[in-house]
């Protein structure tokens, strides 16, 4: 069970309440979304993979992922529990299908989520523009650069940030979707980012209310 520390400095930890949260795992076709959900899920994951056939060759670009034999057609689902000194988070993971023709399902799959992981394959970097733009104004998200074997070059996360024009406040990190520890680290990073964004919004609302109250007095 992964653990990270978000307790205030100098304060004794209190009993950790359990909080449920929904996370979206998104990205382009063949980027490793199903693999990530499978690698971290503490339950048998639900997958909706179908075998790729010659009928889809005209719509599914396999350049760079020629070994891929199946694809998600609806969603993936898994669950992982992360424990902190302040809370126990049960994360429900929803993996999206990657082809753009299934983009219409992303709004429904994202409903109620506190954040998203956008997986990126540097062999097919252009595929990342759509998911980055999709989540940019919807919810907190992190970009995870999935380091595939056979890639000609390992790009530094900041190179990926520059190439995709990702805002400086969006975390970008490398990962291996096949590795449970690496994939769980991405989810922990997203969780901390989403909590920080939520706390920042609460603080800004408090300042706005205080300013408005002062203007009336």
Z-matrix of the N, CA and C atoms (Angstrom, degrees):
N
C 1 1.463
C 2 1.528 1 109.36
N 3 1.321 2 119.83 1 114.45
C 4 1.461 3 121.98 2 -177.67
C 5 1.521 4 111.23 3 -63.25
N 6 1.333 5 115.49 4 145.35
C 7 1.452 6 121.05 5 179.49
C 8 1.513 7 109.50 6 -132.74
N 9 1.312 8 117.99 7 138.02
C 10 1.457 9 120.98 8 169.61
C 11 1.516 10 107.86 9 -138.09
N 12 1.323 11 117.08 10 160.94
C 13 1.461 12 122.11 11 -171.65
C 14 1.515 13 110.26 12 -108.21
N 15 1.352 14 115.84 13 114.70
C 16 1.461 15 118.84 14 175.52
C 17 1.527 16 110.52 15 -123.46
N 18 1.351 17 117.01 16 22.55
C 19 1.455 18 120.22 17 -179.04
C 20 1.512 19 110.66 18 -77.33
N 21 1.355 20 118.41 19 144.94
C 22 1.457 21 120.87 20 178.11
C 23 1.515 22 110.77 21 -61.50
N 24 1.334 23 117.26 22 138.82
C 25 1.456 24 122.08 23 -178.94
C 26 1.519 25 110.47 24 -58.98
N 27 1.333 26 115.44 25 132.27
C 28 1.452 27 120.17 26 175.07
C 29 1.513 28 114.78 27 84.06
N 30 1.326 29 118.70 28 -0.05
C 31 1.451 30 120.90 29 -179.82
C 32 1.523 31 109.93 30 -108.05
N 33 1.326 32 115.85 31 137.83
C 34 1.457 33 120.27 32 177.70
C 35 1.525 34 109.43 33 -69.51
N 36 1.346 35 118.26 34 135.68
C 37 1.463 36 120.23 35 -179.13
C 38 1.518 37 111.60 36 -66.20
N 39 1.328 38 116.24 37 141.54
C 40 1.453 39 122.74 38 176.62
C 41 1.529 40 108.53 39 -96.46
N 42 1.330 41 117.24 40 162.99
C 43 1.470 42 119.11 41 175.69
C 44 1.522 43 110.62 42 -53.91
N 45 1.316 44 116.25 43 132.78
C 46 1.466 45 120.54 44 -172.88
C 47 1.520 46 111.23 45 -82.18
N 48 1.355 47 118.09 46 115.33
C 49 1.462 48 120.36 47 174.49
C 50 1.531 49 109.51 48 -73.39
N 51 1.319 50 115.74 49 157.39
C 52 1.461 51 120.42 50 178.46
C 53 1.522 52 109.74 51 -94.30
N 54 1.318 53 115.60 52 128.98
C 55 1.460 54 122.28 53 179.82
C 56 1.527 55 108.59 54 -125.40
N 57 1.325 56 116.72 55 130.93
C 58 1.463 57 121.53 56 176.60
C 59 1.523 58 110.05 57 -92.13
N 60 1.317 59 116.73 58 143.70
C 61 1.465 60 120.94 59 178.06
C 62 1.523 61 109.43 60 -149.29
N 63 1.315 62 114.62 61 150.02
C 64 1.460 63 122.04 62 179.41
C 65 1.522 64 109.66 63 -105.37
N 66 1.327 65 116.26 64 133.25
C 67 1.465 66 123.30 65 179.46
C 68 1.527 67 108.88 66 -124.33
N 69 1.317 68 117.13 67 138.56
C 70 1.459 69 121.85 68 176.76
C 71 1.528 70 109.43 69 -102.79
N 72 1.322 71 116.44 70 134.34
C 73 1.466 72 122.70 71 174.60
C 74 1.525 73 106.52 72 -109.63
N 75 1.327 74 116.84 73 111.07
C 76 1.470 75 120.69 74 -172.78
C 77 1.523 76 110.65 75 -126.95
N 78 1.310 77 114.68 76 172.60
C 79 1.462 78 120.51 77 179.28
C 80 1.512 79 110.65 78 151.54
N 81 1.307 80 115.65 79 178.21
C 82 1.460 81 121.34 80 -178.44
C 83 1.517 82 113.13 81 -73.06
N 84 1.305 83 114.54 82 178.85
C 85 1.459 84 123.49 83 -178.70
C 86 1.531 85 110.31 84 -63.29
N 87 1.342 86 116.76 85 125.31
C 88 1.458 87 120.82 86 174.42
C 89 1.508 88 115.38 87 75.60
N 90 1.335 89 118.19 88 20.02
C 91 1.463 90 120.20 89 -173.79
C 92 1.531 91 112.84 90 -85.81
N 93 1.340 92 118.06 91 -13.95
C 94 1.458 93 120.11 92 176.76
C 95 1.516 94 115.28 93 114.39
N 96 1.323 95 117.13 94 19.78
C 97 1.469 96 120.53 95 -177.34
C 98 1.533 97 111.56 96 -65.56
N 99 1.320 98 117.05 97 -48.66
C 100 1.456 99 120.68 98 179.14
C 101 1.524 100 110.52 99 -62.30
N 102 1.311 101 117.11 100 -39.98
C 103 1.464 102 121.62 101 178.79
C 104 1.518 103 111.24 102 -60.76
N 105 1.335 104 117.33 103 -42.96
C 106 1.454 105 120.46 104 179.85
C 107 1.522 106 111.08 105 -64.06
N 108 1.330 107 116.92 106 -45.99
C 109 1.463 108 119.82 107 179.97
C 110 1.527 109 110.20 108 -60.70
N 111 1.321 110 117.37 109 -43.39
C 112 1.464 111 121.24 110 179.90
C 113 1.528 112 111.40 111 -64.19
N 114 1.321 113 117.20 112 -38.22
C 115 1.463 114 120.37 113 -173.81
C 116 1.519 115 112.94 114 -71.16
N 117 1.332 116 118.41 115 -28.55
C 118 1.471 117 119.80 116 -176.13
C 119 1.518 118 113.75 117 -106.02
N 120 1.319 119 118.75 118 -17.67
C 121 1.458 120 120.33 119 -171.86
C 122 1.520 121 111.42 120 -66.11
N 123 1.341 122 115.98 121 131.33
C 124 1.461 123 121.74 122 177.55
C 125 1.524 124 111.52 123 -86.85
N 126 1.318 125 117.11 124 -2.60
C 127 1.457 126 122.52 125 172.26
C 128 1.526 127 107.93 126 -118.39
N 129 1.317 128 116.20 127 164.95
C 130 1.465 129 118.50 128 174.28
C 131 1.525 130 108.10 129 -65.04
N 132 1.328 131 118.29 130 116.43
C 133 1.470 132 119.42 131 -173.85
C 134 1.525 133 112.21 132 -70.44
N 135 1.327 134 113.60 133 149.48
C 136 1.461 135 120.19 134 171.95
C 137 1.516 136 107.68 135 -89.18
N 138 1.308 137 117.13 136 127.13
C 139 1.461 138 120.88 137 176.64
C 140 1.519 139 109.18 138 -128.35
N 141 1.319 140 115.51 139 155.28
C 142 1.467 141 120.51 140 178.66
C 143 1.527 142 108.91 141 -126.92
N 144 1.330 143 115.17 142 48.89
C 145 1.457 144 119.72 143 -178.62
C 146 1.529 145 111.17 144 -80.43
N 147 1.313 146 114.28 145 139.46
C 148 1.458 147 121.60 146 175.00
C 149 1.525 148 108.61 147 -124.42
N 150 1.301 149 116.29 148 149.46
C 151 1.461 150 121.73 149 -178.65
C 152 1.524 151 110.71 150 -68.76
N 153 1.322 152 115.58 151 133.63
C 154 1.465 153 119.85 152 174.57
C 155 1.511 154 109.66 153 -71.92
N 156 1.327 155 115.82 154 137.29
C 157 1.461 156 120.54 155 179.54
C 158 1.521 157 109.56 156 -125.37
N 159 1.316 158 115.63 157 171.79
C 160 1.463 159 120.65 158 179.68
C 161 1.521 160 111.56 159 -64.12
N 162 1.339 161 117.43 160 -19.87
C 163 1.468 162 120.73 161 -179.75
C 164 1.522 163 111.65 162 -66.50
N 165 1.338 164 116.23 163 -23.18
C 166 1.457 165 118.90 164 -177.53
C 167 1.513 166 114.68 165 -98.63
N 168 1.322 167 117.38 166 4.20
C 169 1.457 168 119.73 167 -175.44
C 170 1.523 169 112.93 168 -64.70
N 171 1.333 170 116.84 169 -27.03
C 172 1.464 171 119.14 170 -178.47
C 173 1.525 172 112.60 171 -79.91
N 174 1.353 173 117.71 172 -17.36
C 175 1.467 174 120.20 173 -178.21
C 176 1.522 175 112.91 174 -113.64
N 177 1.329 176 118.72 175 -21.81
C 178 1.459 177 122.65 176 -179.59
C 179 1.524 178 109.43 177 -107.83
N 180 1.323 179 116.10 178 109.52
C 181 1.459 180 122.12 179 -179.50
C 182 1.522 181 109.33 180 -78.74
N 183 1.329 182 116.80 181 115.06
C 184 1.462 183 121.77 182 -178.68
C 185 1.525 184 112.60 183 -99.79
N 186 1.309 185 117.82 184 13.11
C 187 1.466 186 120.42 185 179.78
C 188 1.526 187 109.51 186 -60.26
N 189 1.329 188 115.85 187 122.22
C 190 1.462 189 120.84 188 179.83
C 191 1.510 190 113.35 189 89.72
N 192 1.346 191 118.24 190 -15.39
C 193 1.469 192 121.28 191 179.57
C 194 1.529 193 109.04 192 -132.17
N 195 1.320 194 115.27 193 44.47
C 196 1.462 195 120.55 194 -174.87
C 197 1.525 196 113.00 195 -61.61
N 198 1.347 197 117.57 196 -23.69
C 199 1.466 198 120.73 197 -178.18
C 200 1.524 199 112.60 198 -79.99
N 201 1.322 200 118.03 199 -6.77
C 202 1.465 201 121.14 200 -178.33
C 203 1.523 202 109.92 201 -68.56
N 204 1.350 203 116.66 202 130.92
C 205 1.462 204 120.60 203 -176.61
C 206 1.527 205 113.50 204 -118.41
N 207 1.353 206 117.82 205 -10.79
C 208 1.465 207 120.29 206 -178.86
C 209 1.519 208 109.17 207 -143.50
N 210 1.328 209 116.08 208 160.01
C 211 1.461 210 120.52 209 -179.08
C 212 1.527 211 110.35 210 -145.05
N 213 1.321 212 116.18 211 150.71
C 214 1.463 213 121.86 212 177.16
C 215 1.526 214 109.11 213 -76.21
N 216 1.321 215 116.61 214 132.63
C 217 1.464 216 120.00 215 -178.04
C 218 1.527 217 112.49 216 -114.35
N 219 1.315 218 118.61 217 -8.48
C 220 1.463 219 120.81 218 177.54
C 221 1.524 220 110.47 219 -135.29
N 222 1.334 221 117.68 220 -67.39
C 223 1.455 222 121.41 221 -179.31
C 224 1.524 223 109.50 222 -169.73
N 225 1.318 224 115.45 223 163.26
C 226 1.459 225 122.56 224 167.42
C 227 1.524 226 106.99 225 -114.39
N 228 1.323 227 117.10 226 154.01
C 229 1.462 228 120.00 227 179.10
C 230 1.525 229 109.59 228 -143.18
N 231 1.328 230 115.60 229 133.38
C 232 1.452 231 121.26 230 176.02
C 233 1.518 232 109.89 231 -150.61
N 234 1.328 233 115.97 232 178.49
C 235 1.463 234 120.70 233 -178.95
C 236 1.520 235 109.69 234 -144.66
N 237 1.332 236 115.52 235 140.57
C 238 1.455 237 121.01 236 175.36
C 239 1.527 238 108.42 237 -142.44
N 240 1.335 239 116.64 238 143.38
C 241 1.460 240 122.11 239 178.33
C 242 1.522 241 109.28 240 -107.29
N 243 1.338 242 116.65 241 126.18
C 244 1.455 243 123.01 242 175.99
C 245 1.523 244 108.14 243 -113.72
N 246 1.319 245 116.92 244 131.41
C 247 1.452 246 121.27 245 -177.20
C 248 1.517 247 110.86 246 -110.65
N 249 1.331 248 116.42 247 134.30
C 250 1.455 249 123.06 248 176.65
C 251 1.525 250 107.96 249 -128.16
N 252 1.322 251 119.57 250 164.65
C 253 1.467 252 120.20 251 176.58
C 254 1.526 253 113.40 252 -62.10
N 255 1.336 254 117.81 253 -20.64
C 256 1.467 255 120.86 254 -176.70
C 257 1.515 256 113.31 255 -102.11
N 258 1.326 257 117.77 256 -23.24
C 259 1.465 258 119.57 257 -176.98
C 260 1.523 259 110.01 258 -162.54
N 261 1.313 260 115.24 259 158.17
C 262 1.463 261 122.10 260 170.01
C 263 1.508 262 107.12 261 -109.23
N 264 1.324 263 116.75 262 120.49
C 265 1.454 264 121.87 263 -176.23
C 266 1.526 265 109.66 264 -103.88
N 267 1.318 266 115.61 265 122.48
C 268 1.461 267 121.15 266 171.62
C 269 1.520 268 106.55 267 -99.34
N 270 1.328 269 115.86 268 110.23
C 271 1.463 270 121.26 269 -176.46
C 272 1.527 271 109.87 270 -98.34
N 273 1.316 272 115.21 271 125.66
C 274 1.461 273 121.39 272 175.06
C 275 1.526 274 107.37 273 -99.48
N 276 1.315 275 115.50 274 119.90
C 277 1.463 276 122.38 275 -171.75
C 278 1.523 277 110.66 276 -99.69
N 279 1.326 278 115.61 277 125.46
C 280 1.459 279 121.77 278 178.28
C 281 1.529 280 108.58 279 -117.65
N 282 1.320 281 116.20 280 112.19
C 283 1.454 282 120.77 281 178.37
C 284 1.514 283 111.22 282 -91.96
N 285 1.318 284 116.95 283 132.73
C 286 1.458 285 121.24 284 -178.42
C 287 1.529 286 111.08 285 -89.05
N 288 1.327 287 117.95 286 155.44
C 289 1.467 288 119.67 287 167.32
C 290 1.524 289 109.22 288 -68.79
N 291 1.326 290 116.98 289 151.02
C 292 1.459 291 119.58 290 -171.80
C 293 1.513 292 116.66 291 -94.17
N 294 1.341 293 117.52 292 -24.92
C 295 1.455 294 119.12 293 -176.62
C 296 1.528 295 110.93 294 -69.87
N 297 1.319 296 115.42 295 143.40
C 298 1.465 297 119.78 296 -177.42
C 299 1.527 298 112.12 297 -62.49
N 300 1.328 299 118.67 298 -24.79
C 301 1.465 300 119.69 299 179.96
C 302 1.532 301 111.70 300 -68.79
N 303 1.359 302 116.58 301 -15.03
C 304 1.464 303 120.73 302 176.61
C 305 1.528 304 112.38 303 -101.41
N 306 1.328 305 116.45 304 10.50
C 307 1.461 306 120.23 305 -177.04
C 308 1.532 307 112.06 306 -60.99
N 309 1.312 308 116.54 307 -27.03
C 310 1.472 309 120.12 308 -178.72
C 311 1.525 310 111.55 309 -63.30
N 312 1.337 311 118.69 310 -18.87
C 313 1.471 312 121.28 311 -179.99
C 314 1.524 313 112.41 312 -82.91
N 315 1.335 314 117.30 313 -14.05
C 316 1.461 315 119.52 314 -172.10
C 317 1.524 316 112.47 315 -66.76
N 318 1.329 317 117.94 316 -35.91
C 319 1.467 318 119.67 317 179.37
C 320 1.524 319 110.86 318 -60.70
N 321 1.322 320 116.65 319 -44.81
C 322 1.465 321 120.06 320 179.49
C 323 1.524 322 111.10 321 -66.11
N 324 1.339 323 116.94 322 -43.43
C 325 1.457 324 119.99 323 -179.11
C 326 1.528 325 111.69 324 -66.83
N 327 1.332 326 117.22 325 -26.93
C 328 1.462 327 121.34 326 -177.55
C 329 1.519 328 113.04 327 -87.87
N 330 1.323 329 117.48 328 -10.83
C 331 1.461 330 120.44 329 -175.45
C 332 1.530 331 110.93 330 -59.86
N 333 1.331 332 116.81 331 125.49
C 334 1.457 333 121.81 332 178.43
C 335 1.509 334 115.29 333 83.08
N 336 1.336 335 118.66 334 -0.05
C 337 1.465 336 121.01 335 -179.32
C 338 1.526 337 111.23 336 -76.57
N 339 1.328 338 116.64 337 146.43
C 340 1.463 339 120.69 338 176.93
C 341 1.518 340 112.26 339 -89.45
N 342 1.343 341 116.93 340 -12.07
C 343 1.458 342 119.59 341 -179.30
C 344 1.510 343 111.39 342 -179.35
N 345 1.330 344 115.21 343 173.95
C 346 1.463 345 120.43 344 -177.21
C 347 1.521 346 110.65 345 -140.32
N 348 1.318 347 114.80 346 150.22
C 349 1.466 348 122.77 347 169.08
C 350 1.518 349 106.94 348 -105.99
N 351 1.331 350 116.94 349 122.48
C 352 1.461 351 121.27 350 174.68
C 353 1.522 352 107.65 351 -102.10
N 354 1.335 353 116.23 352 109.97
C 355 1.463 354 121.07 353 178.50
C 356 1.525 355 110.01 354 -82.19
N 357 1.324 356 114.97 355 140.58
C 358 1.461 357 121.31 356 -177.43
C 359 1.526 358 109.30 357 -126.86
N 360 1.312 359 116.24 358 135.89
C 361 1.462 360 123.71 359 173.25
C 362 1.524 361 106.93 360 -110.95
N 363 1.323 362 117.82 361 114.10
C 364 1.469 363 120.04 362 -175.50
C 365 1.522 364 112.54 363 -68.03
N 366 1.328 365 118.21 364 -13.90
C 367 1.466 366 120.35 365 174.53
C 368 1.521 367 111.14 366 -73.54
N 369 1.340 368 116.73 367 -20.13
C 370 1.465 369 122.89 368 -179.06
C 371 1.531 370 108.05 369 -137.39
N 372 1.320 371 115.03 370 57.30
C 373 1.457 372 121.13 371 -170.57
C 374 1.526 373 112.42 372 -62.65
N 375 1.322 374 117.76 373 -33.80
C 376 1.467 375 120.63 374 -177.40
C 377 1.526 376 112.08 375 -61.30
N 378 1.354 377 116.84 376 -25.23
C 379 1.465 378 120.07 377 179.97
C 380 1.527 379 112.38 378 -66.90
N 381 1.329 380 117.15 379 -14.97
C 382 1.465 381 120.55 380 -175.89
C 383 1.525 382 112.86 381 -83.03
N 384 1.315 383 118.22 382 -17.28
C 385 1.468 384 119.68 383 -176.85
C 386 1.529 385 112.08 384 -60.37
N 387 1.325 386 117.52 385 -42.94
C 388 1.467 387 120.88 386 -177.09
C 389 1.533 388 111.56 387 -63.16
N 390 1.352 389 119.83 388 -52.01
C 391 1.468 390 118.34 389 179.78
C 392 1.523 391 113.61 390 -64.98
N 393 1.330 392 118.02 391 -35.31
C 394 1.472 393 119.73 392 177.42
C 395 1.523 394 109.95 393 -62.40
N 396 1.325 395 116.98 394 -46.48
C 397 1.465 396 120.40 395 179.50
C 398 1.523 397 111.24 396 -66.08
N 399 1.327 398 117.31 397 -33.58
C 400 1.457 399 121.01 398 -178.49
C 401 1.526 400 111.17 399 -62.84
N 402 1.331 401 117.01 400 -44.53
C 403 1.462 402 120.30 401 -174.88
C 404 1.520 403 113.61 402 -90.98
N 405 1.321 404 117.57 403 -11.18
C 406 1.464 405 120.29 404 -172.72
C 407 1.518 406 113.26 405 -56.20
N 408 1.321 407 117.89 406 -36.86
C 409 1.463 408 120.48 407 -177.98
C 410 1.532 409 112.34 408 -115.14
N 411 1.339 410 116.53 409 17.71
C 412 1.460 411 120.10 410 -178.21
C 413 1.530 412 113.05 411 -109.39
N 414 1.330 413 116.67 412 -43.47
C 415 1.465 414 119.87 413 -173.66
C 416 1.524 415 109.82 414 -164.64
N 417 1.323 416 117.97 415 163.99
C 418 1.468 417 119.86 416 174.62
C 419 1.531 418 109.99 417 -61.48
N 420 1.323 419 116.54 418 141.62
C 421 1.458 420 119.64 419 177.30
C 422 1.522 421 110.13 420 -149.05
N 423 1.320 422 115.45 421 158.40
C 424 1.453 423 121.51 422 172.80
C 425 1.523 424 107.69 423 -121.65
N 426 1.308 425 116.05 424 152.76
C 427 1.458 426 121.79 425 176.67
C 428 1.526 427 108.11 426 -105.06
N 429 1.334 428 116.70 427 124.37
C 430 1.458 429 122.49 428 -179.89
C 431 1.524 430 109.11 429 -113.56
N 432 1.320 431 116.26 430 117.68
C 433 1.465 432 121.70 431 -179.03
C 434 1.524 433 107.83 432 -86.31
N 435 1.328 434 116.45 433 106.01
C 436 1.461 435 121.65 434 -177.34
C 437 1.526 436 109.12 435 -77.30
N 438 1.321 437 116.52 436 117.82
C 439 1.462 438 120.89 437 -174.84
C 440 1.528 439 110.10 438 -89.46
N 441 1.312 440 114.81 439 96.67
C 442 1.459 441 121.08 440 -178.08
C 443 1.520 442 111.03 441 -80.71
N 444 1.327 443 115.55 442 146.82
C 445 1.459 444 119.71 443 171.79
C 446 1.529 445 108.97 444 -66.89
N 447 1.306 446 115.58 445 144.06
C 448 1.453 447 119.50 446 178.20
C 449 1.504 448 114.46 447 89.68
N 450 1.339 449 117.17 448 -4.78
C 451 1.464 450 118.98 449 176.60
C 452 1.526 451 108.72 450 -65.49
N 453 1.335 452 116.15 451 136.43
C 454 1.463 453 119.79 452 -176.71
C 455 1.520 454 112.83 453 -68.41
N 456 1.333 455 116.30 454 -25.54
C 457 1.463 456 119.97 455 -176.01
C 458 1.518 457 109.85 456 -150.61
N 459 1.329 458 116.48 457 137.50
C 460 1.457 459 121.59 458 176.43
C 461 1.527 460 108.65 459 -91.32
N 462 1.299 461 116.72 460 111.25
C 463 1.456 462 120.75 461 -178.83
C 464 1.527 463 110.07 462 -85.43
N 465 1.316 464 116.29 463 136.36
C 466 1.456 465 121.07 464 175.37
C 467 1.528 466 108.24 465 -67.61
N 468 1.340 467 117.99 466 143.45
C 469 1.462 468 119.50 467 179.75
C 470 1.523 469 114.13 468 -52.03
N 471 1.321 470 117.88 469 -34.47
C 472 1.465 471 119.44 470 179.74
C 473 1.529 472 111.71 471 -71.10
N 474 1.338 473 117.42 472 -27.23
C 475 1.464 474 119.89 473 173.05
C 476 1.529 475 110.08 474 -66.69
N 477 1.327 476 115.75 475 -39.59
C 478 1.459 477 120.16 476 177.73
C 479 1.530 478 109.94 477 -66.27
N 480 1.333 479 116.97 478 -40.07
C 481 1.460 480 120.72 479 177.77
C 482 1.530 481 110.56 480 -57.80
N 483 1.325 482 116.06 481 -45.47
C 484 1.462 483 120.52 482 -179.17
C 485 1.526 484 111.07 483 -65.34
N 486 1.333 485 116.45 484 -44.18
C 487 1.467 486 120.77 485 -176.87
C 488 1.523 487 111.89 486 -64.22
N 489 1.346 488 116.54 487 -36.48
C 490 1.464 489 120.55 488 -177.19
C 491 1.518 490 112.62 489 -96.86
N 492 1.326 491 116.66 490 1.65
C 493 1.471 492 122.35 491 -179.80
C 494 1.524 493 110.96 492 54.63
N 495 1.321 494 115.37 493 48.11
C 496 1.462 495 121.72 494 -179.11
C 497 1.529 496 108.55 495 -82.69
N 498 1.334 497 118.26 496 131.78
C 499 1.468 498 121.38 497 -178.70
C 500 1.531 499 111.90 498 -57.54
N 501 1.323 500 117.46 499 150.08
C 502 1.473 501 120.96 500 -176.64
C 503 1.522 502 114.38 501 -63.12
N 504 1.323 503 118.44 502 -21.75
C 505 1.463 504 120.32 503 -178.52
C 506 1.529 505 113.01 504 -86.54
N 507 1.331 506 117.08 505 -1.08
C 508 1.469 507 121.24 506 178.13
C 509 1.532 508 108.70 507 -96.55
N 510 1.333 509 118.60 508 118.84
C 511 1.471 510 120.17 509 179.87
C 512 1.523 511 111.97 510 -64.88
N 513 1.335 512 115.51 511 140.53
C 514 1.465 513 122.47 512 175.08
C 515 1.525 514 107.09 513 -129.55
N 516 1.328 515 117.45 514 127.29
C 517 1.463 516 120.28 515 -178.76
C 518 1.517 517 110.27 516 -146.93
N 519 1.329 518 115.27 517 156.16
C 520 1.457 519 121.33 518 177.63
C 521 1.528 520 109.49 519 -83.56
N 522 1.320 521 116.06 520 152.79
C 523 1.465 522 119.65 521 177.48
C 524 1.521 523 109.66 522 -155.88
N 525 1.323 524 115.01 523 168.66
C 526 1.458 525 122.83 524 170.80
C 527 1.519 526 105.87 525 -123.62
N 528 1.324 527 117.45 526 106.12
C 529 1.456 528 121.72 527 -174.51
C 530 1.522 529 112.73 528 -62.23
N 531 1.332 530 117.70 529 -18.73
C 532 1.462 531 120.62 530 -179.79
C 533 1.517 532 112.21 531 -80.48
N 534 1.332 533 116.27 532 -20.21
C 535 1.455 534 121.87 533 -174.26
C 536 1.529 535 110.53 534 -94.63
N 537 1.315 536 117.89 535 121.69
C 538 1.468 537 121.82 536 -175.79
C 539 1.527 538 111.53 537 -58.90
N 540 1.329 539 116.80 538 -45.06
C 541 1.460 540 119.89 539 -178.09
C 542 1.519 541 111.26 540 -64.04
N 543 1.320 542 116.84 541 -44.26
C 544 1.466 543 121.35 542 -179.47
C 545 1.522 544 110.77 543 -64.99
N 546 1.333 545 116.69 544 -45.48
C 547 1.463 546 120.30 545 -178.83
C 548 1.527 547 111.37 546 -66.41
N 549 1.345 548 117.08 547 -40.18
C 550 1.465 549 120.18 548 177.62
C 551 1.521 550 110.79 549 -64.62
N 552 1.340 551 116.59 550 -33.48
C 553 1.462 552 120.06 551 177.16
C 554 1.518 553 112.05 552 -61.86
N 555 1.331 554 116.72 553 -36.90
C 556 1.470 555 120.73 554 176.99
C 557 1.530 556 110.13 555 -64.21
N 558 1.327 557 116.76 556 -43.06
C 559 1.462 558 120.39 557 179.80
C 560 1.526 559 111.17 558 -65.29
N 561 1.321 560 117.00 559 -39.78
C 562 1.464 561 120.74 560 176.52
C 563 1.529 562 110.07 561 -61.32
N 564 1.328 563 115.51 562 -42.59
C 565 1.464 564 120.68 563 -179.61
C 566 1.527 565 110.33 564 -63.36
N 567 1.327 566 116.47 565 -42.64
C 568 1.466 567 120.33 566 177.52
C 569 1.521 568 110.65 567 -63.01
N 570 1.329 569 116.60 568 -43.02
C 571 1.460 570 120.41 569 -178.57
C 572 1.526 571 110.82 570 -60.93
N 573 1.313 572 117.07 571 -45.75
C 574 1.464 573 120.24 572 178.70
C 575 1.524 574 111.09 573 -63.82
N 576 1.331 575 116.60 574 -38.92
C 577 1.462 576 121.19 575 179.33
C 578 1.531 577 110.29 576 -65.40
N 579 1.337 578 117.12 577 -45.39
C 580 1.463 579 120.77 578 -179.38
C 581 1.530 580 110.93 579 -63.78
N 582 1.339 581 117.28 580 -40.13
C 583 1.463 582 120.37 581 178.29
C 584 1.526 583 110.86 582 -65.60
N 585 1.334 584 116.41 583 -40.17
C 586 1.468 585 120.05 584 178.83
C 587 1.517 586 110.97 585 -64.48
N 588 1.340 587 116.96 586 -41.13
C 589 1.469 588 120.72 587 177.98
C 590 1.521 589 110.17 588 -63.27
N 591 1.341 590 116.71 589 -44.01
C 592 1.467 591 120.54 590 -179.86
C 593 1.523 592 111.12 591 -63.49
N 594 1.325 593 116.80 592 -42.70
C 595 1.462 594 120.08 593 179.17
C 596 1.525 595 110.86 594 -66.03
N 597 1.346 596 116.47 595 -37.16
C 598 1.462 597 120.25 596 178.10
C 599 1.513 598 111.64 597 -64.77
N 600 1.352 599 116.47 598 -40.16
C 601 1.459 600 119.91 599 178.49
C 602 1.521 601 111.06 600 -65.95
N 603 1.337 602 116.64 601 -40.02
C 604 1.460 603 120.26 602 178.02
C 605 1.522 604 110.63 603 -62.60
N 606 1.338 605 115.86 604 -41.80
C 607 1.466 606 120.07 605 179.77
C 608 1.525 607 110.89 606 -64.64
N 609 1.351 608 116.44 607 -41.31
C 610 1.459 609 119.28 608 -179.95
C 611 1.530 610 111.10 609 -66.31
N 612 1.343 611 117.12 610 -38.64
C 613 1.466 612 119.75 611 177.78
C 614 1.522 613 110.79 612 -64.59
N 615 1.352 614 115.82 613 -37.78
C 616 1.465 615 120.25 614 178.64
C 617 1.518 616 110.78 615 -64.52
N 618 1.347 617 116.15 616 -42.53
C 619 1.463 618 120.06 617 178.80
C 620 1.524 619 110.70 618 -64.78
N 621 1.338 620 116.80 619 -40.56
C 622 1.463 621 120.83 620 179.76
C 623 1.521 622 110.59 621 -63.32
N 624 1.336 623 116.46 622 -43.31
C 625 1.458 624 120.51 623 179.65
C 626 1.525 625 110.85 624 -65.06
N 627 1.336 626 116.25 625 -40.16
C 628 1.468 627 119.96 626 179.25
C 629 1.516 628 110.75 627 -65.05
N 630 1.345 629 116.21 628 -41.90
C 631 1.458 630 120.95 629 178.74
C 632 1.527 631 111.39 630 -62.90
N 633 1.344 632 115.58 631 -42.93
C 634 1.456 633 120.09 632 179.69
C 635 1.522 634 111.01 633 -65.37
N 636 1.341 635 116.19 634 -39.75
C 637 1.461 636 119.85 635 178.76
C 638 1.527 637 110.40 636 -64.62
N 639 1.339 638 115.45 637 -40.46
C 640 1.466 639 118.63 638 179.18
C 641 1.521 640 112.37 639 -65.38
N 642 1.325 641 115.98 640 -32.64
C 643 1.470 642 119.56 641 -179.27
C 644 1.521 643 111.15 642 -70.54
N 645 1.348 644 116.65 643 -27.02
C 646 1.452 645 120.22 644 -178.76
C 647 1.535 646 112.96 645 -84.55
N 648 1.355 647 115.93 646 -18.55
C 649 1.462 648 119.03 647 -177.20
C 650 1.518 649 111.47 648 -93.94
